[in-house]
Amino acid sequence: MDHQTEIELQAAAFRALREHLMVKRPDVQNIDLMNMAGFCRNCLSRWYQEAANARGVEMTKDEAREIFYGMPYDDWKAQNQTEADAGKQAAFKQAFADNVGAPKD
């Protein structure tokens, strides 16, 4: 397989993952994704931002989230996010530390 085809297939897989998380399963909470898989929609938007920045494309966290979510993040949260109980929040703290690093206060 040539390099360009590989890039196109990777991009298609990313679009399919985004579609699955945003359209087919918006009910799956970010905290549950993070606790079970070590990443969530916010991680995907951060990786998008980091890839842009690495290529000299200036992009803020909020801009990357809006691109990934297809709307401002606060709007998506209001439409889809539910309150997490204390157990999920504690598990998230550990999952975040293990997979992203120490949370910034």
PDB file as gemmi writes it, atoms N, CA and C in Angstrom:
CRYST1    1.000    1.000    1.000  90.00  90.00  90.00 P 1                      
ATOM      1  N   MET A   1       0.854  -1.171   0.000  1.00  0.00           N  
ATOM      2  CA  MET A   1       0.000   0.000   0.000  1.00  0.00           C  
ATOM      3  C   MET A   1       0.903   1.239   0.000  1.00  0.00           C  
ATOM      4  N   ASP A   2       0.530   2.218  -0.815  1.00  0.00           N  
ATOM      5  CA  ASP A   2       1.337   3.433  -0.856  1.00  0.00           C  
ATOM      6  C   ASP A   2       0.986   4.338   0.331  1.00  0.00           C  
ATOM      7  N   HIS A   3       1.881   5.267   0.628  1.00  0.00           N  
ATOM      8  CA  HIS A   3       1.749   6.128   1.816  1.00  0.00           C  
ATOM      9  C   HIS A   3       0.480   6.984   1.775  1.00  0.00           C  
ATOM     10  N   GLN A   4       0.151   7.547   0.632  1.00  0.00           N  
ATOM     11  CA  GLN A   4      -1.041   8.394   0.528  1.00  0.00           C  
ATOM     12  C   GLN A   4      -2.309   7.599   0.806  1.00  0.00           C  
ATOM     13  N   THR A   5      -2.388   6.387   0.300  1.00  0.00           N  
ATOM     14  CA  THR A   5      -3.555   5.532   0.560  1.00  0.00           C  
ATOM     15  C   THR A   5      -3.647   5.220   2.047  1.00  0.00           C  
ATOM     16  N   GLU A   6      -2.517   4.949   2.675  1.00  0.00           N  
ATOM     17  CA  GLU A   6      -2.508   4.682   4.112  1.00  0.00           C  
ATOM     18  C   GLU A   6      -3.041   5.881   4.893  1.00  0.00           C  
ATOM     19  N   ILE A   7      -2.602   7.074   4.532  1.00  0.00           N  
ATOM     20  CA  ILE A   7      -3.088   8.296   5.196  1.00  0.00           C  
ATOM     21  C   ILE A   7      -4.593   8.449   5.000  1.00  0.00           C  
ATOM     22  N   GLU A   8      -5.068   8.208   3.802  1.00  0.00           N  
ATOM     23  CA  GLU A   8      -6.494   8.334   3.510  1.00  0.00           C  
ATOM     24  C   GLU A   8      -7.320   7.313   4.291  1.00  0.00           C  
ATOM     25  N   LEU A   9      -6.817   6.107   4.428  1.00  0.00           N  
ATOM     26  CA  LEU A   9      -7.516   5.081   5.208  1.00  0.00           C  
ATOM     27  C   LEU A   9      -7.540   5.444   6.690  1.00  0.00           C  
ATOM     28  N   GLN A  10      -6.422   5.959   7.203  1.00  0.00           N  
ATOM     29  CA  GLN A  10      -6.387   6.396   8.600  1.00  0.00           C  
ATOM     30  C   GLN A  10      -7.389   7.524   8.834  1.00  0.00           C  
ATOM     31  N   ALA A  11      -7.449   8.476   7.913  1.00  0.00           N  
ATOM     32  CA  ALA A  11      -8.400   9.578   8.033  1.00  0.00           C  
ATOM     33  C   ALA A  11      -9.835   9.066   7.987  1.00  0.00           C  
ATOM     34  N   ALA A  12     -10.106   8.108   7.129  1.00  0.00           N  
ATOM     35  CA  ALA A  12     -11.449   7.532   7.047  1.00  0.00           C  
ATOM     36  C   ALA A  12     -11.820   6.819   8.348  1.00  0.00           C  
ATOM     37  N   ALA A  13     -10.865   6.116   8.935  1.00  0.00           N  
ATOM     38  CA  ALA A  13     -11.126   5.438  10.206  1.00  0.00           C  
ATOM     39  C   ALA A  13     -11.403   6.456  11.311  1.00  0.00           C  
ATOM     40  N   PHE A  14     -10.661   7.559  11.330  1.00  0.00           N  
ATOM     41  CA  PHE A  14     -10.906   8.620  12.307  1.00  0.00           C  
ATOM     42  C   PHE A  14     -12.309   9.202  12.130  1.00  0.00           C  
ATOM     43  N   ARG A  15     -12.693   9.471  10.880  1.00  0.00           N  
ATOM     44  CA  ARG A  15     -14.036  10.016  10.629  1.00  0.00           C  
ATOM     45  C   ARG A  15     -15.112   9.036  11.080  1.00  0.00           C  
ATOM     46  N   ALA A  16     -14.893   7.751  10.865  1.00  0.00           N  
ATOM     47  CA  ALA A  16     -15.865   6.740  11.295  1.00  0.00           C  
ATOM     48  C   ALA A  16     -15.957   6.691  12.823  1.00  0.00           C  
ATOM     49  N   LEU A  17     -14.829   6.794  13.502  1.00  0.00           N  
ATOM     50  CA  LEU A  17     -14.838   6.820  14.965  1.00  0.00           C  
ATOM     51  C   LEU A  17     -15.574   8.047  15.472  1.00  0.00           C  
ATOM     52  N   ARG A  18     -15.282   9.210  14.897  1.00  0.00           N  
ATOM     53  CA  ARG A  18     -15.958  10.438  15.293  1.00  0.00           C  
ATOM     54  C   ARG A  18     -17.465  10.314  15.072  1.00  0.00           C  
ATOM     55  N   GLU A  19     -17.865   9.829  13.908  1.00  0.00           N  
ATOM     56  CA  GLU A  19     -19.288   9.639  13.588  1.00  0.00           C  
ATOM     57  C   GLU A  19     -19.948   8.706  14.607  1.00  0.00           C  
ATOM     58  N   HIS A  20     -19.263   7.639  14.938  1.00  0.00           N  
ATOM     59  CA  HIS A  20     -19.813   6.689  15.905  1.00  0.00           C  
ATOM     60  C   HIS A  20     -20.029   7.353  17.269  1.00  0.00           C  
ATOM     61  N   LEU A  21     -19.019   8.084  17.739  1.00  0.00           N  
ATOM     62  CA  LEU A  21     -19.112   8.713  19.060  1.00  0.00           C  
ATOM     63  C   LEU A  21     -20.074   9.902  19.090  1.00  0.00           C  
ATOM     64  N   MET A  22     -20.159  10.646  18.004  1.00  0.00           N  
ATOM     65  CA  MET A  22     -20.943  11.876  18.005  1.00  0.00           C  
ATOM     66  C   MET A  22     -22.379  11.668  17.553  1.00  0.00           C  
ATOM     67  N   VAL A  23     -22.614  10.756  16.614  1.00  0.00           N  
ATOM     68  CA  VAL A  23     -23.941  10.596  16.028  1.00  0.00           C  
ATOM     69  C   VAL A  23     -24.635   9.328  16.524  1.00  0.00           C  
ATOM     70  N   LYS A  24     -23.919   8.224  16.463  1.00  0.00           N  
ATOM     71  CA  LYS A  24     -24.541   6.954  16.818  1.00  0.00           C  
ATOM     72  C   LYS A  24     -24.600   6.729  18.323  1.00  0.00           C  
ATOM     73  N   ARG A  25     -23.607   7.253  19.080  1.00  0.00           N  
ATOM     74  CA  ARG A  25     -23.558   6.998  20.517  1.00  0.00           C  
ATOM     75  C   ARG A  25     -23.257   8.247  21.349  1.00  0.00           C  
ATOM     76  N   PRO A  26     -24.007   9.322  21.141  1.00  0.00           N  
ATOM     77  CA  PRO A  26     -23.778  10.500  21.982  1.00  0.00           C  
ATOM     78  C   PRO A  26     -24.166  10.246  23.440  1.00  0.00           C  
ATOM     79  N   ASP A  27     -24.902   9.151  23.658  1.00  0.00           N  
ATOM     80  CA  ASP A  27     -25.324   8.792  25.024  1.00  0.00           C  
ATOM     81  C   ASP A  27     -24.165   8.267  25.864  1.00  0.00           C  
ATOM     82  N   VAL A  28     -23.123   7.788  25.225  1.00  0.00           N  
ATOM     83  CA  VAL A  28     -21.963   7.297  25.966  1.00  0.00           C  
ATOM     84  C   VAL A  28     -21.212   8.509  26.509  1.00  0.00           C  
ATOM     85  N   GLN A  29     -21.100   8.565  27.806  1.00  0.00           N  
ATOM     86  CA  GLN A  29     -20.515   9.718  28.462  1.00  0.00           C  
ATOM     87  C   GLN A  29     -18.992   9.726  28.330  1.00  0.00           C  
ATOM     88  N   ASN A  30     -18.422  10.920  28.194  1.00  0.00           N  
ATOM     89  CA  ASN A  30     -16.964  11.047  28.134  1.00  0.00           C  
ATOM     90  C   ASN A  30     -16.298  10.421  29.353  1.00  0.00           C  
ATOM     91  N   ILE A  31     -16.886  10.622  30.520  1.00  0.00           N  
ATOM     92  CA  ILE A  31     -16.277  10.085  31.737  1.00  0.00           C  
ATOM     93  C   ILE A  31     -16.222   8.558  31.688  1.00  0.00           C  
ATOM     94  N   ASP A  32     -17.249   7.932  31.110  1.00  0.00           N  
ATOM     95  CA  ASP A  32     -17.253   6.471  30.988  1.00  0.00           C  
ATOM     96  C   ASP A  32     -16.193   6.005  29.983  1.00  0.00           C  
ATOM     97  N   LEU A  33     -16.065   6.734  28.870  1.00  0.00           N  
ATOM     98  CA  LEU A  33     -15.012   6.410  27.903  1.00  0.00           C  
ATOM     99  C   LEU A  33     -13.638   6.497  28.562  1.00  0.00           C  
ATOM    100  N   MET A  34     -13.412   7.596  29.274  1.00  0.00           N  
ATOM    101  CA  MET A  34     -12.113   7.805  29.910  1.00  0.00           C  
ATOM    102  C   MET A  34     -11.838   6.720  30.948  1.00  0.00           C  
ATOM    103  N   ASN A  35     -12.840   6.421  31.758  1.00  0.00           N  
ATOM    104  CA  ASN A  35     -12.650   5.431  32.818  1.00  0.00           C  
ATOM    105  C   ASN A  35     -12.406   4.036  32.264  1.00  0.00           C  
ATOM    106  N   MET A  36     -13.024   3.707  31.145  1.00  0.00           N  
ATOM    107  CA  MET A  36     -12.888   2.361  30.608  1.00  0.00           C  
ATOM    108  C   MET A  36     -11.769   2.230  29.570  1.00  0.00           C  
ATOM    109  N   ALA A  37     -11.574   3.275  28.755  1.00  0.00           N  
ATOM    110  CA  ALA A  37     -10.640   3.162  27.629  1.00  0.00           C  
ATOM    111  C   ALA A  37      -9.407   4.052  27.753  1.00  0.00           C  
ATOM    112  N   GLY A  38      -9.437   4.995  28.686  1.00  0.00           N  
ATOM    113  CA  GLY A  38      -8.292   5.875  28.858  1.00  0.00           C  
ATOM    114  C   GLY A  38      -8.256   7.036  27.883  1.00  0.00           C  
ATOM    115  N   PHE A  39      -9.348   7.238  27.147  1.00  0.00           N  
ATOM    116  CA  PHE A  39      -9.469   8.395  26.264  1.00  0.00           C  
ATOM    117  C   PHE A  39     -10.947   8.701  26.078  1.00  0.00           C  
ATOM    118  N   CYS A  40     -11.218   9.924  25.615  1.00  0.00           N  
ATOM    119  CA  CYS A  40     -12.600  10.324  25.367  1.00  0.00           C  
ATOM    120  C   CYS A  40     -12.640  11.287  24.191  1.00  0.00           C  
ATOM    121  N   ARG A  41     -13.793  11.859  23.937  1.00  0.00           N  
ATOM    122  CA  ARG A  41     -13.935  12.815  22.835  1.00  0.00           C  
ATOM    123  C   ARG A  41     -12.995  14.002  23.015  1.00  0.00           C  
ATOM    124  N   ASN A  42     -12.837  14.460  24.264  1.00  0.00           N  
ATOM    125  CA  ASN A  42     -11.938  15.585  24.514  1.00  0.00           C  
ATOM    126  C   ASN A  42     -10.496  15.225  24.167  1.00  0.00           C  
ATOM    127  N   CYS A  43     -10.102  13.997  24.437  1.00  0.00           N  
ATOM    128  CA  CYS A  43      -8.755  13.550  24.055  1.00  0.00           C  
ATOM    129  C   CYS A  43      -8.598  13.593  22.541  1.00  0.00           C  
ATOM    130  N   LEU A  44      -9.609  13.113  21.826  1.00  0.00           N  
ATOM    131  CA  LEU A  44      -9.542  13.132  20.371  1.00  0.00           C  
ATOM    132  C   LEU A  44      -9.425  14.556  19.844  1.00  0.00           C  
ATOM    133  N   SER A  45     -10.161  15.485  20.443  1.00  0.00           N  
ATOM    134  CA  SER A  45     -10.054  16.881  19.992  1.00  0.00           C  
ATOM    135  C   SER A  45      -8.686  17.457  20.353  1.00  0.00           C  
ATOM    136  N   ARG A  46      -8.131  17.051  21.504  1.00  0.00           N  
ATOM    137  CA  ARG A  46      -6.792  17.511  21.902  1.00  0.00           C  
ATOM    138  C   ARG A  46      -5.739  16.961  20.947  1.00  0.00           C  
ATOM    139  N   TRP A  47      -5.848  15.697  20.574  1.00  0.00           N  
ATOM    140  CA  TRP A  47      -4.895  15.115  19.630  1.00  0.00           C  
ATOM    141  C   TRP A  47      -4.987  15.819  18.276  1.00  0.00           C  
ATOM    142  N   TYR A  48      -6.187  16.205  17.882  1.00  0.00           N  
ATOM    143  CA  TYR A  48      -6.385  16.963  16.644  1.00  0.00           C  
ATOM    144  C   TYR A  48      -5.657  18.299  16.749  1.00  0.00           C  
ATOM    145  N   GLN A  49      -5.846  18.990  17.875  1.00  0.00           N  
ATOM    146  CA  GLN A  49      -5.178  20.273  18.102  1.00  0.00           C  
ATOM    147  C   GLN A  49      -3.663  20.098  18.084  1.00  0.00           C  
ATOM    148  N   GLU A  50      -3.156  19.096  18.776  1.00  0.00           N  
ATOM    149  CA  GLU A  50      -1.717  18.864  18.830  1.00  0.00           C  
ATOM    150  C   GLU A  50      -1.148  18.581  17.439  1.00  0.00           C  
ATOM    151  N   ALA A  51      -1.879  17.831  16.628  1.00  0.00           N  
ATOM    152  CA  ALA A  51      -1.422  17.547  15.261  1.00  0.00           C  
ATOM    153  C   ALA A  51      -1.392  18.831  14.438  1.00  0.00           C  
ATOM    154  N   ALA A  52      -2.408  19.666  14.608  1.00  0.00           N  
ATOM    155  CA  ALA A  52      -2.437  20.946  13.892  1.00  0.00           C  
ATOM    156  C   ALA A  52      -1.266  21.822  14.317  1.00  0.00           C  
ATOM    157  N   ASN A  53      -1.090  21.959  15.623  1.00  0.00           N  
ATOM    158  CA  ASN A  53      -0.008  22.801  16.139  1.00  0.00           C  
ATOM    159  C   ASN A  53       1.360  22.294  15.687  1.00  0.00           C  
ATOM    160  N   ALA A  54       1.544  20.977  15.642  1.00  0.00           N  
ATOM    161  CA  ALA A  54       2.815  20.401  15.217  1.00  0.00           C  
ATOM    162  C   ALA A  54       3.122  20.715  13.752  1.00  0.00           C  
ATOM    163  N   ARG A  55       2.073  21.007  12.996  1.00  0.00           N  
ATOM    164  CA  ARG A  55       2.253  21.339  11.583  1.00  0.00           C  
ATOM    165  C   ARG A  55       2.200  22.846  11.340  1.00  0.00           C  
ATOM    166  N   GLY A  56       2.287  23.615  12.426  1.00  0.00           N  
ATOM    167  CA  GLY A  56       2.309  25.059  12.303  1.00  0.00           C  
ATOM    168  C   GLY A  56       0.952  25.710  12.147  1.00  0.00           C  
ATOM    169  N   VAL A  57      -0.121  24.941  12.361  1.00  0.00           N  
ATOM    170  CA  VAL A  57      -1.470  25.491  12.290  1.00  0.00           C  
ATOM    171  C   VAL A  57      -1.877  25.885  13.706  1.00  0.00           C  
ATOM    172  N   GLU A  58      -2.050  27.185  13.920  1.00  0.00           N  
ATOM    173  CA  GLU A  58      -2.465  27.660  15.238  1.00  0.00           C  
ATOM    174  C   GLU A  58      -3.905  27.246  15.494  1.00  0.00           C  
ATOM    175  N   MET A  59      -4.128  26.600  16.631  1.00  0.00           N  
ATOM    176  CA  MET A  59      -5.465  26.157  16.990  1.00  0.00           C  
ATOM    177  C   MET A  59      -5.539  26.066  18.504  1.00  0.00           C  
ATOM    178  N   THR A  60      -6.565  26.649  19.085  1.00  0.00           N  
ATOM    179  CA  THR A  60      -6.757  26.576  20.530  1.00  0.00           C  
ATOM    180  C   THR A  60      -7.530  25.309  20.888  1.00  0.00           C  
ATOM    181  N   LYS A  61      -7.550  24.999  22.158  1.00  0.00           N  
ATOM    182  CA  LYS A  61      -8.326  23.859  22.654  1.00  0.00           C  
ATOM    183  C   LYS A  61      -9.796  24.030  22.290  1.00  0.00           C  
ATOM    184  N   ASP A  62     -10.331  25.240  22.500  1.00  0.00           N  
ATOM    185  CA  ASP A  62     -11.747  25.479  22.193  1.00  0.00           C  
ATOM    186  C   ASP A  62     -12.034  25.349  20.699  1.00  0.00           C  
ATOM    187  N   GLU A  63     -11.125  25.824  19.864  1.00  0.00           N  
ATOM    188  CA  GLU A  63     -11.313  25.684  18.417  1.00  0.00           C  
ATOM    189  C   GLU A  63     -11.303  24.217  18.003  1.00  0.00           C  
ATOM    190  N   ALA A  64     -10.387  23.450  18.555  1.00  0.00           N  
ATOM    191  CA  ALA A  64     -10.316  22.020  18.232  1.00  0.00           C  
ATOM    192  C   ALA A  64     -11.566  21.294  18.703  1.00  0.00           C  
ATOM    193  N   ARG A  65     -12.036  21.638  19.887  1.00  0.00           N  
ATOM    194  CA  ARG A  65     -13.262  20.995  20.384  1.00  0.00           C  
ATOM    195  C   ARG A  65     -14.451  21.324  19.494  1.00  0.00           C  
ATOM    196  N   GLU A  66     -14.552  22.573  19.061  1.00  0.00           N  
ATOM    197  CA  GLU A  66     -15.679  22.943  18.204  1.00  0.00           C  
ATOM    198  C   GLU A  66     -15.620  22.203  16.871  1.00  0.00           C  
ATOM    199  N   ILE A  67     -14.421  22.023  16.331  1.00  0.00           N  
ATOM    200  CA  ILE A  67     -14.274  21.250  15.098  1.00  0.00           C  
ATOM    201  C   ILE A  67     -14.700  19.804  15.340  1.00  0.00           C  
ATOM    202  N   PHE A  68     -14.209  19.205  16.413  1.00  0.00           N  
ATOM    203  CA  PHE A  68     -14.512  17.796  16.676  1.00  0.00           C  
ATOM    204  C   PHE A  68     -15.986  17.590  17.003  1.00  0.00           C  
ATOM    205  N   TYR A  69     -16.524  18.423  17.909  1.00  0.00           N  
ATOM    206  CA  TYR A  69     -17.910  18.266  18.343  1.00  0.00           C  
ATOM    207  C   TYR A  69     -18.914  18.789  17.332  1.00  0.00           C  
ATOM    208  N   GLY A  70     -18.472  19.623  16.388  1.00  0.00           N  
ATOM    209  CA  GLY A  70     -19.382  20.182  15.408  1.00  0.00           C  
ATOM    210  C   GLY A  70     -20.242  21.307  15.965  1.00  0.00           C  
ATOM    211  N   MET A  71     -19.885  21.774  17.133  1.00  0.00           N  
ATOM    212  CA  MET A  71     -20.590  22.855  17.824  1.00  0.00           C  
ATOM    213  C   MET A  71     -19.733  23.259  19.009  1.00  0.00           C  
ATOM    214  N   PRO A  72     -20.025  24.401  19.632  1.00  0.00           N  
ATOM    215  CA  PRO A  72     -19.283  24.739  20.848  1.00  0.00           C  
ATOM    216  C   PRO A  72     -19.439  23.627  21.895  1.00  0.00           C  
ATOM    217  N   TYR A  73     -18.357  23.349  22.584  1.00  0.00           N  
ATOM    218  CA  TYR A  73     -18.342  22.258  23.558  1.00  0.00           C  
ATOM    219  C   TYR A  73     -19.433  22.421  24.616  1.00  0.00           C  
ATOM    220  N   ASP A  74     -19.634  23.641  25.099  1.00  0.00           N  
ATOM    221  CA  ASP A  74     -20.672  23.860  26.115  1.00  0.00           C  
ATOM    222  C   ASP A  74     -22.060  23.486  25.602  1.00  0.00           C  
ATOM    223  N   ASP A  75     -22.322  23.715  24.317  1.00  0.00           N  
ATOM    224  CA  ASP A  75     -23.611  23.324  23.737  1.00  0.00           C  
ATOM    225  C   ASP A  75     -23.748  21.805  23.722  1.00  0.00           C  
ATOM    226  N   TRP A  76     -22.662  21.104  23.332  1.00  0.00           N  
ATOM    227  CA  TRP A  76     -22.718  19.645  23.301  1.00  0.00           C  
ATOM    228  C   TRP A  76     -22.939  19.086  24.709  1.00  0.00           C  
ATOM    229  N   LYS A  77     -22.217  19.656  25.680  1.00  0.00           N  
ATOM    230  CA  LYS A  77     -22.388  19.197  27.063  1.00  0.00           C  
ATOM    231  C   LYS A  77     -23.834  19.377  27.512  1.00  0.00           C  
ATOM    232  N   ALA A  78     -24.414  20.534  27.214  1.00  0.00           N  
ATOM    233  CA  ALA A  78     -25.794  20.797  27.631  1.00  0.00           C  
ATOM    234  C   ALA A  78     -26.763  19.809  26.988  1.00  0.00           C  
ATOM    235  N   GLN A  79     -26.500  19.392  25.781  1.00  0.00           N  
ATOM    236  CA  GLN A  79     -27.381  18.472  25.065  1.00  0.00           C  
ATOM    237  C   GLN A  79     -27.184  17.012  25.447  1.00  0.00           C  
ATOM    238  N   ASN A  80     -25.957  16.646  25.850  1.00  0.00           N  
ATOM    239  CA  ASN A  80     -25.642  15.219  25.953  1.00  0.00           C  
ATOM    240  C   ASN A  80     -25.047  14.750  27.270  1.00  0.00           C  
ATOM    241  N   GLN A  81     -24.466  15.621  28.035  1.00  0.00           N  
ATOM    242  CA  GLN A  81     -23.730  15.178  29.213  1.00  0.00           C  
ATOM    243  C   GLN A  81     -24.631  15.123  30.443  1.00  0.00           C  
ATOM    244  N   THR A  82     -24.465  14.072  31.216  1.00  0.00           N  
ATOM    245  CA  THR A  82     -25.205  13.917  32.469  1.00  0.00           C  
ATOM    246  C   THR A  82     -24.235  14.052  33.640  1.00  0.00           C  
ATOM    247  N   GLU A  83     -24.785  14.252  34.815  1.00  0.00           N  
ATOM    248  CA  GLU A  83     -23.967  14.403  36.020  1.00  0.00           C  
ATOM    249  C   GLU A  83     -23.342  13.053  36.390  1.00  0.00           C  
ATOM    250  N   ALA A  84     -22.073  13.082  36.730  1.00  0.00           N  
ATOM    251  CA  ALA A  84     -21.356  11.864  37.128  1.00  0.00           C  
ATOM    252  C   ALA A  84     -21.372  11.742  38.642  1.00  0.00           C  
ATOM    253  N   ASP A  85     -21.591  10.530  39.114  1.00  0.00           N  
ATOM    254  CA  ASP A  85     -21.588  10.311  40.561  1.00  0.00           C  
ATOM    255  C   ASP A  85     -20.160  10.330  41.108  1.00  0.00           C  
ATOM    256  N   ALA A  86     -20.048  10.309  42.425  1.00  0.00           N  
ATOM    257  CA  ALA A  86     -18.738  10.413  43.088  1.00  0.00           C  
ATOM    258  C   ALA A  86     -17.806   9.276  42.687  1.00  0.00           C  
ATOM    259  N   GLY A  87     -18.329   8.082  42.510  1.00  0.00           N  
ATOM    260  CA  GLY A  87     -17.505   6.944  42.112  1.00  0.00           C  
ATOM    261  C   GLY A  87     -16.890   7.127  40.734  1.00  0.00           C  
ATOM    262  N   LYS A  88     -17.701   7.607  39.784  1.00  0.00           N  
ATOM    263  CA  LYS A  88     -17.186   7.861  38.437  1.00  0.00           C  
ATOM    264  C   LYS A  88     -16.158   8.988  38.451  1.00  0.00           C  
ATOM    265  N   GLN A  89     -16.409  10.003  39.256  1.00  0.00           N  
ATOM    266  CA  GLN A  89     -15.476  11.123  39.327  1.00  0.00           C  
ATOM    267  C   GLN A  89     -14.131  10.686  39.908  1.00  0.00           C  
ATOM    268  N   ALA A  90     -14.168   9.833  40.925  1.00  0.00           N  
ATOM    269  CA  ALA A  90     -12.927   9.327  41.513  1.00  0.00           C  
ATOM    270  C   ALA A  90     -12.171   8.462  40.511  1.00  0.00           C  
ATOM    271  N   ALA A  91     -12.890   7.607  39.801  1.00  0.00           N  
ATOM    272  CA  ALA A  91     -12.255   6.761  38.790  1.00  0.00           C  
ATOM    273  C   ALA A  91     -11.675   7.620  37.671  1.00  0.00           C  
ATOM    274  N   PHE A  92     -12.375   8.706  37.318  1.00  0.00           N  
ATOM    275  CA  PHE A  92     -11.880   9.608  36.278  1.00  0.00           C  
ATOM    276  C   PHE A  92     -10.572  10.258  36.691  1.00  0.00           C  
ATOM    277  N   LYS A  93     -10.474  10.695  37.939  1.00  0.00           N  
ATOM    278  CA  LYS A  93      -9.228  11.314  38.415  1.00  0.00           C  
ATOM    279  C   LYS A  93      -8.049  10.380  38.186  1.00  0.00           C  
ATOM    280  N   GLN A  94      -8.249   9.111  38.520  1.00  0.00           N  
ATOM    281  CA  GLN A  94      -7.175   8.129  38.346  1.00  0.00           C  
ATOM    282  C   GLN A  94      -6.916   7.867  36.869  1.00  0.00           C  
ATOM    283  N   ALA A  95      -7.971   7.696  36.079  1.00  0.00           N  
ATOM    284  CA  ALA A  95      -7.809   7.431  34.648  1.00  0.00           C  
ATOM    285  C   ALA A  95      -7.114   8.601  33.958  1.00  0.00           C  
ATOM    286  N   PHE A  96      -7.478   9.814  34.340  1.00  0.00           N  
ATOM    287  CA  PHE A  96      -6.854  10.991  33.747  1.00  0.00           C  
ATOM    288  C   PHE A  96      -5.368  11.034  34.098  1.00  0.00           C  
ATOM    289  N   ALA A  97      -5.047  10.807  35.354  1.00  0.00           N  
ATOM    290  CA  ALA A  97      -3.646  10.809  35.788  1.00  0.00           C  
ATOM    291  C   ALA A  97      -2.855   9.719  35.062  1.00  0.00           C  
ATOM    292  N   ASP A  98      -3.443   8.544  34.907  1.00  0.00           N  
ATOM    293  CA  ASP A  98      -2.747   7.430  34.256  1.00  0.00           C  
ATOM    294  C   ASP A  98      -2.541   7.665  32.769  1.00  0.00           C  
ATOM    295  N   ASN A  99      -3.501   8.322  32.107  1.00  0.00           N  
ATOM    296  CA  ASN A  99      -3.485   8.406  30.656  1.00  0.00           C  
ATOM    297  C   ASN A  99      -3.108   9.762  30.090  1.00  0.00           C  
ATOM    298  N   VAL A 100      -3.301  10.821  30.854  1.00  0.00           N  
ATOM    299  CA  VAL A 100      -3.032  12.164  30.359  1.00  0.00           C  
ATOM    300  C   VAL A 100      -1.934  12.835  31.172  1.00  0.00           C  
ATOM    301  N   GLY A 101      -1.999  12.661  32.470  1.00  0.00           N  
ATOM    302  CA  GLY A 101      -1.035  13.303  33.375  1.00  0.00           C  
ATOM    303  C   GLY A 101      -1.781  13.914  34.549  1.00  0.00           C  
ATOM    304  N   ALA A 102      -1.053  14.535  35.410  1.00  0.00           N  
ATOM    305  CA  ALA A 102      -1.665  15.143  36.596  1.00  0.00           C  
ATOM    306  C   ALA A 102      -2.617  16.249  36.155  1.00  0.00           C  
ATOM    307  N   PRO A 103      -3.854  16.231  36.670  1.00  0.00           N  
ATOM    308  CA  PRO A 103      -4.799  17.297  36.318  1.00  0.00           C  
ATOM    309  C   PRO A 103      -4.286  18.654  36.746  1.00  0.00           C  
ATOM    310  N   LYS A 104      -4.568  19.649  35.928  1.00  0.00           N  
ATOM    311  CA  LYS A 104      -4.190  21.028  36.261  1.00  0.00           C  
ATOM    312  C   LYS A 104      -5.333  21.640  37.050  1.00  0.00           C  
ATOM    313  N   ASP A 105      -5.000  22.236  38.167  1.00  0.00           N  
ATOM    314  CA  ASP A 105      -6.039  22.864  38.997  1.00  0.00           C  
ATOM    315  C   ASP A 105      -6.455  24.197  38.437  1.00  0.00           C  
TER     316      ASP A 105                                                      
END                                                                             
